[in-house]
Amino acid sequence: MVILDGIDDAVVKLDEQANFAAMNQAAADIYQRVGLSFQTMKGKSIWEIFPDLKGTSVERELRSVIEDHMQASFEFYSPKDLRWYEIRGYPASPGAILVFHDITHKKSPPASS
């Protein structure tokens, strides 16, 4: 996704099985902060890389984008890098395009349990 490397927002392409297919440099930088590289993620399912997403609203939203071809927009707090993201999901044939926008400056960290 070299063409998207000039975009500040992170962009990720998932295939129809929710496997990582491509990402721009901004996305690679986010994942690198939490110890992941595109080389290790490529071809693997988002559910394999992030099993803690299973059964959450994030899973429901992403499945809606991939399986039902519906656009979605939702917020996600990443405890691994302590940031809030607005994630916009767009159907892409096949799969989905996800755009991550850091909104941490607008939010406060979630309360600890």
Contacts in CASP RR format, 6 or more apart in sequence:
PFRMAT RR
TARGET T0000
AUTHOR 0000-0000-0000
METHOD contacts of the structure
MODEL  1
MVILDGIDDAVVKLDEQANFAAMNQAAADIYQRVGLSFQTMKGKSIWEIF
PDLKGTSVERELRSVIEDHMQASFEFYSPKDLRWYEIRGYPASPGAILVF
HDITHKKSPPASS
1 11 0 8 1.000
1 13 0 8 1.000
1 22 0 8 1.000
1 23 0 8 1.000
1 24 0 8 1.000
4 11 0 8 1.000
4 24 0 8 1.000
5 24 0 8 1.000
5 25 0 8 1.000
5 26 0 8 1.000
6 24 0 8 1.000
6 25 0 8 1.000
6 26 0 8 1.000
7 24 0 8 1.000
7 26 0 8 1.000
8 26 0 8 1.000
9 26 0 8 1.000
9 99 0 8 1.000
9 100 0 8 1.000
9 101 0 8 1.000
10 23 0 8 1.000
10 24 0 8 1.000
10 26 0 8 1.000
10 27 0 8 1.000
10 29 0 8 1.000
10 30 0 8 1.000
10 99 0 8 1.000
10 100 0 8 1.000
11 23 0 8 1.000
11 24 0 8 1.000
11 26 0 8 1.000
11 27 0 8 1.000
11 97 0 8 1.000
11 98 0 8 1.000
11 99 0 8 1.000
11 100 0 8 1.000
12 20 0 8 1.000
12 22 0 8 1.000
12 23 0 8 1.000
12 27 0 8 1.000
12 97 0 8 1.000
12 98 0 8 1.000
12 100 0 8 1.000
13 20 0 8 1.000
13 21 0 8 1.000
13 22 0 8 1.000
13 23 0 8 1.000
13 92 0 8 1.000
13 95 0 8 1.000
13 96 0 8 1.000
13 97 0 8 1.000
13 98 0 8 1.000
14 20 0 8 1.000
14 21 0 8 1.000
14 46 0 8 1.000
14 62 0 8 1.000
14 66 0 8 1.000
14 95 0 8 1.000
14 96 0 8 1.000
14 97 0 8 1.000
14 98 0 8 1.000
15 21 0 8 1.000
15 43 0 8 1.000
15 94 0 8 1.000
15 95 0 8 1.000
16 66 0 8 1.000
16 94 0 8 1.000
16 95 0 8 1.000
17 45 0 8 1.000
18 45 0 8 1.000
18 46 0 8 1.000
18 47 0 8 1.000
18 62 0 8 1.000
18 63 0 8 1.000
18 66 0 8 1.000
18 95 0 8 1.000
18 96 0 8 1.000
19 43 0 8 1.000
19 44 0 8 1.000
19 45 0 8 1.000
19 46 0 8 1.000
20 38 0 8 1.000
20 41 0 8 1.000
20 42 0 8 1.000
20 43 0 8 1.000
20 44 0 8 1.000
20 46 0 8 1.000
20 49 0 8 1.000
21 42 0 8 1.000
21 43 0 8 1.000
23 31 0 8 1.000
23 38 0 8 1.000
26 100 0 8 1.000
27 38 0 8 1.000
27 100 0 8 1.000
28 37 0 8 1.000
28 38 0 8 1.000
30 81 0 8 1.000
30 100 0 8 1.000
31 37 0 8 1.000
31 38 0 8 1.000
31 41 0 8 1.000
33 80 0 8 1.000
33 81 0 8 1.000
34 78 0 8 1.000
34 80 0 8 1.000
34 81 0 8 1.000
36 49 0 8 1.000
41 49 0 8 1.000
46 53 0 8 1.000
46 62 0 8 1.000
47 53 0 8 1.000
47 54 0 8 1.000
47 59 0 8 1.000
53 59 0 8 1.000
53 62 0 8 1.000
57 74 0 8 1.000
58 74 0 8 1.000
58 76 0 8 1.000
58 87 0 8 1.000
61 72 0 8 1.000
61 74 0 8 1.000
61 87 0 8 1.000
61 89 0 8 1.000
62 72 0 8 1.000
62 89 0 8 1.000
62 96 0 8 1.000
62 98 0 8 1.000
64 70 0 8 1.000
64 72 0 8 1.000
65 71 0 8 1.000
65 72 0 8 1.000
65 89 0 8 1.000
65 90 0 8 1.000
65 91 0 8 1.000
65 95 0 8 1.000
65 96 0 8 1.000
65 98 0 8 1.000
66 91 0 8 1.000
66 95 0 8 1.000
66 96 0 8 1.000
69 91 0 8 1.000
70 91 0 8 1.000
71 88 0 8 1.000
71 89 0 8 1.000
71 90 0 8 1.000
71 91 0 8 1.000
72 87 0 8 1.000
72 88 0 8 1.000
72 89 0 8 1.000
73 86 0 8 1.000
73 87 0 8 1.000
73 88 0 8 1.000
73 89 0 8 1.000
74 86 0 8 1.000
74 87 0 8 1.000
75 84 0 8 1.000
75 85 0 8 1.000
75 86 0 8 1.000
75 87 0 8 1.000
75 103 0 8 1.000
75 107 0 8 1.000
76 84 0 8 1.000
76 85 0 8 1.000
76 87 0 8 1.000
77 83 0 8 1.000
77 84 0 8 1.000
77 85 0 8 1.000
77 107 0 8 1.000
77 109 0 8 1.000
77 110 0 8 1.000
78 84 0 8 1.000
78 85 0 8 1.000
82 104 0 8 1.000
82 109 0 8 1.000
83 102 0 8 1.000
83 104 0 8 1.000
84 102 0 8 1.000
84 103 0 8 1.000
84 104 0 8 1.000
84 106 0 8 1.000
84 107 0 8 1.000
85 100 0 8 1.000
85 101 0 8 1.000
85 102 0 8 1.000
85 103 0 8 1.000
86 100 0 8 1.000
86 101 0 8 1.000
86 103 0 8 1.000
87 98 0 8 1.000
87 99 0 8 1.000
87 100 0 8 1.000
87 101 0 8 1.000
88 98 0 8 1.000
88 99 0 8 1.000
88 101 0 8 1.000
89 96 0 8 1.000
89 97 0 8 1.000
89 98 0 8 1.000
89 99 0 8 1.000
90 96 0 8 1.000
90 97 0 8 1.000
90 98 0 8 1.000
90 99 0 8 1.000
END
